[in-house]
Amino acid sequence: MAEDHPRTPDGRYFVVRGRLWRLSNPALGEEERARLVSSLMAARRAVREAAGDPPALAKARARVDAAKRGLGERGPVWWRDGAPDLNRHMARNTPYAAWYEGLGLED
């Protein structure tokens, strides 16, 4: 999914409709990443299947959150330079504004 969207020059985020979304931690090993992605996909299927069952839906959403945290897409940031987490911020309202504007993607 992120492959279809521009990535910030520092590799921390991809952009969808002008909004920044945190990328997975690039330091994860391939086996760990594959395991977490598999868990995430299974959890997303469980969310779909839990429609109408609030306890099952809550459990499935917790599994999605755990996988995303493991991947580094949520929770504490995976970079160590003290930069803030701008996940879900509009790119035009962040230090990435000039870079994003230079892409020429906005209407």
C-alpha positions as protocol buffer text, in pm:
chain_id: "A"
residue {
  index: 1
  type: MET
  ca { x: 0 y: 0 z: 0 }
}
residue {
  index: 2
  type: ALA
  ca { x: 266 y: 253 z: 98 }
}
residue {
  index: 3
  type: GLU
  ca { x: 451 y: 164 z: -224 }
}
residue {
  index: 4
  type: ASP
  ca { x: 179 y: 349 z: -420 }
}
residue {
  index: 5
  type: HIS
  ca { x: 219 y: 670 z: -219 }
}
residue {
  index: 6
  type: PRO
  ca { x: 501 y: 920 z: -180 }
}
residue {
  index: 7
  type: ARG
  ca { x: 736 y: 864 z: 112 }
}
residue {
  index: 8
  type: THR
  ca { x: 895 y: 1145 z: 306 }
}
residue {
  index: 9
  type: PRO
  ca { x: 1266 y: 1192 z: 234 }
}
residue {
  index: 10
  type: ASP
  ca { x: 1356 y: 1057 z: 579 }
}
residue {
  index: 11
  type: GLY
  ca { x: 1151 y: 739 z: 526 }
}
residue {
  index: 12
  type: ARG
  ca { x: 929 y: 792 z: 830 }
}
residue {
  index: 13
  type: TYR
  ca { x: 594 y: 848 z: 662 }
}
residue {
  index: 14
  type: PHE
  ca { x: 396 y: 790 z: 346 }
}
residue {
  index: 15
  type: VAL
  ca { x: 129 y: 1034 z: 231 }
}
residue {
  index: 16
  type: VAL
  ca { x: -233 y: 957 z: 143 }
}
residue {
  index: 17
  type: ARG
  ca { x: -463 y: 1245 z: 44 }
}
residue {
  index: 18
  type: GLY
  ca { x: -222 y: 1490 z: 202 }
}
residue {
  index: 19
  type: ARG
  ca { x: -202 y: 1310 z: 537 }
}
residue {
  index: 20
  type: LEU
  ca { x: 112 y: 1155 z: 685 }
}
residue {
  index: 21
  type: TRP
  ca { x: 100 y: 791 z: 794 }
}
residue {
  index: 22
  type: ARG
  ca { x: 388 y: 635 z: 984 }
}
residue {
  index: 23
  type: LEU
  ca { x: 582 y: 362 z: 807 }
}
residue {
  index: 24
  type: SER
  ca { x: 699 y: 42 z: 970 }
}
residue {
  index: 25
  type: ASN
  ca { x: 1030 y: 35 z: 1151 }
}
residue {
  index: 26
  type: PRO
  ca { x: 1295 y: -38 z: 885 }
}
residue {
  index: 27
  type: ALA
  ca { x: 1519 y: -198 z: 1149 }
}
residue {
  index: 28
  type: LEU
  ca { x: 1283 y: -495 z: 1190 }
}
residue {
  index: 29
  type: GLY
  ca { x: 1422 y: -821 z: 1060 }
}
residue {
  index: 30
  type: GLU
  ca { x: 1243 y: -979 z: 765 }
}
residue {
  index: 31
  type: GLU
  ca { x: 1113 y: -1273 z: 969 }
}
residue {
  index: 32
  type: GLU
  ca { x: 977 y: -1046 z: 1242 }
}
residue {
  index: 33
  type: ARG
  ca { x: 821 y: -810 z: 986 }
}
residue {
  index: 34
  type: ALA
  ca { x: 659 y: -1103 z: 802 }
}
residue {
  index: 35
  type: ARG
  ca { x: 521 y: -1244 z: 1127 }
}
residue {
  index: 36
  type: LEU
  ca { x: 377 y: -906 z: 1229 }
}
residue {
  index: 37
  type: VAL
  ca { x: 227 y: -838 z: 886 }
}
residue {
  index: 38
  type: SER
  ca { x: 65 y: -1183 z: 890 }
}
residue {
  index: 39
  type: SER
  ca { x: -76 y: -1108 z: 1236 }
}
residue {
  index: 40
  type: LEU
  ca { x: -203 y: -772 z: 1117 }
}
residue {
  index: 41
  type: MET
  ca { x: -379 y: -921 z: 815 }
}
residue {
  index: 42
  type: ALA
  ca { x: -540 y: -1192 z: 1029 }
}
residue {
  index: 43
  type: ALA
  ca { x: -653 y: -929 z: 1280 }
}
residue {
  index: 44
  type: ARG
  ca { x: -802 y: -713 z: 1003 }
}
residue {
  index: 45
  type: ARG
  ca { x: -996 y: -1015 z: 875 }
}
residue {
  index: 46
  type: ALA
  ca { x: -1118 y: -1076 z: 1230 }
}
residue {
  index: 47
  type: VAL
  ca { x: -1240 y: -714 z: 1249 }
}
residue {
  index: 48
  type: ARG
  ca { x: -1444 y: -769 z: 933 }
}
residue {
  index: 49
  type: GLU
  ca { x: -1584 y: -1096 z: 1062 }
}
residue {
  index: 50
  type: ALA
  ca { x: -1675 y: -951 z: 1404 }
}
residue {
  index: 51
  type: ALA
  ca { x: -1948 y: -721 z: 1271 }
}
residue {
  index: 52
  type: GLY
  ca { x: -2239 y: -723 z: 1516 }
}
residue {
  index: 53
  type: ASP
  ca { x: -2036 y: -882 z: 1797 }
}
residue {
  index: 54
  type: PRO
  ca { x: -1896 y: -599 z: 2013 }
}
residue {
  index: 55
  type: PRO
  ca { x: -1672 y: -820 z: 2233 }
}
residue {
  index: 56
  type: ALA
  ca { x: -1521 y: -995 z: 1929 }
}
residue {
  index: 57
  type: LEU
  ca { x: -1478 y: -660 z: 1754 }
}
residue {
  index: 58
  type: ALA
  ca { x: -1295 y: -512 z: 2054 }
}
residue {
  index: 59
  type: LYS
  ca { x: -1067 y: -816 z: 2070 }
}
residue {
  index: 60
  type: ALA
  ca { x: -994 y: -800 z: 1696 }
}
residue {
  index: 61
  type: ARG
  ca { x: -920 y: -427 z: 1711 }
}
residue {
  index: 62
  type: ALA
  ca { x: -682 y: -487 z: 2000 }
}
residue {
  index: 63
  type: ARG
  ca { x: -499 y: -743 z: 1783 }
}
residue {
  index: 64
  type: VAL
  ca { x: -471 y: -488 z: 1500 }
}
residue {
  index: 65
  type: ASP
  ca { x: -331 y: -234 z: 1744 }
}
residue {
  index: 66
  type: ALA
  ca { x: -79 y: -483 z: 1885 }
}
residue {
  index: 67
  type: ALA
  ca { x: 47 y: -573 z: 1537 }
}
residue {
  index: 68
  type: LYS
  ca { x: 73 y: -207 z: 1433 }
}
residue {
  index: 69
  type: ARG
  ca { x: 265 y: -127 z: 1752 }
}
residue {
  index: 70
  type: GLY
  ca { x: 498 y: -418 z: 1685 }
}
residue {
  index: 71
  type: LEU
  ca { x: 560 y: -288 z: 1334 }
}
residue {
  index: 72
  type: GLY
  ca { x: 630 y: 60 z: 1474 }
}
residue {
  index: 73
  type: GLU
  ca { x: 334 y: 221 z: 1299 }
}
residue {
  index: 74
  type: ARG
  ca { x: 178 y: 317 z: 1634 }
}
residue {
  index: 75
  type: GLY
  ca { x: 308 y: 378 z: 1981 }
}
residue {
  index: 76
  type: PRO
  ca { x: 658 y: 507 z: 2053 }
}
residue {
  index: 77
  type: VAL
  ca { x: 845 y: 627 z: 1745 }
}
residue {
  index: 78
  type: TRP
  ca { x: 1123 y: 407 z: 1611 }
}
residue {
  index: 79
  type: TRP
  ca { x: 1363 y: 689 z: 1527 }
}
residue {
  index: 80
  type: ARG
  ca { x: 1602 y: 823 z: 1789 }
}
residue {
  index: 81
  type: ASP
  ca { x: 1672 y: 1183 z: 1690 }
}
residue {
  index: 82
  type: GLY
  ca { x: 1398 y: 1336 z: 1907 }
}
residue {
  index: 83
  type: ALA
  ca { x: 1177 y: 1440 z: 1614 }
}
residue {
  index: 84
  type: PRO
  ca { x: 808 y: 1443 z: 1705 }
}
residue {
  index: 85
  type: ASP
  ca { x: 555 y: 1196 z: 1578 }
}
residue {
  index: 86
  type: LEU
  ca { x: 351 y: 1360 z: 1301 }
}
residue {
  index: 87
  type: ASN
  ca { x: 140 y: 1055 z: 1225 }
}
residue {
  index: 88
  type: ARG
  ca { x: -199 y: 1152 z: 1080 }
}
residue {
  index: 89
  type: HIS
  ca { x: -104 y: 1520 z: 1047 }
}
residue {
  index: 90
  type: MET
  ca { x: -167 y: 1698 z: 721 }
}
residue {
  index: 91
  type: ALA
  ca { x: 168 y: 1723 z: 542 }
}
residue {
  index: 92
  type: ARG
  ca { x: 109 y: 2092 z: 458 }
}
residue {
  index: 93
  type: ASN
  ca { x: 101 y: 2170 z: 834 }
}
residue {
  index: 94
  type: THR
  ca { x: 431 y: 1999 z: 917 }
}
residue {
  index: 95
  type: PRO
  ca { x: 802 y: 2047 z: 851 }
}
residue {
  index: 96
  type: TYR
  ca { x: 739 y: 1837 z: 536 }
}
residue {
  index: 97
  type: ALA
  ca { x: 523 y: 2114 z: 383 }
}
residue {
  index: 98
  type: ALA
  ca { x: 779 y: 2240 z: 129 }
}
residue {
  index: 99
  type: TRP
  ca { x: 869 y: 1885 z: 25 }
}
residue {
  index: 100
  type: TYR
  ca { x: 501 y: 1796 z: -16 }
}
residue {
  index: 101
  type: GLU
  ca { x: 424 y: 2113 z: -210 }
}
residue {
  index: 102
  type: GLY
  ca { x: 714 y: 2030 z: -442 }
}
residue {
  index: 103
  type: LEU
  ca { x: 544 y: 1703 z: -535 }
}
residue {
  index: 104
  type: GLY
  ca { x: 265 y: 1899 z: -703 }
}
residue {
  index: 105
  type: LEU
  ca { x: -4 y: 1660 z: -584 }
}
residue {
  index: 106
  type: GLU
  ca { x: -255 y: 1904 z: -434 }
}
residue {
  index: 107
  type: ASP
  ca { x: -539 y: 2045 z: -643 }
}
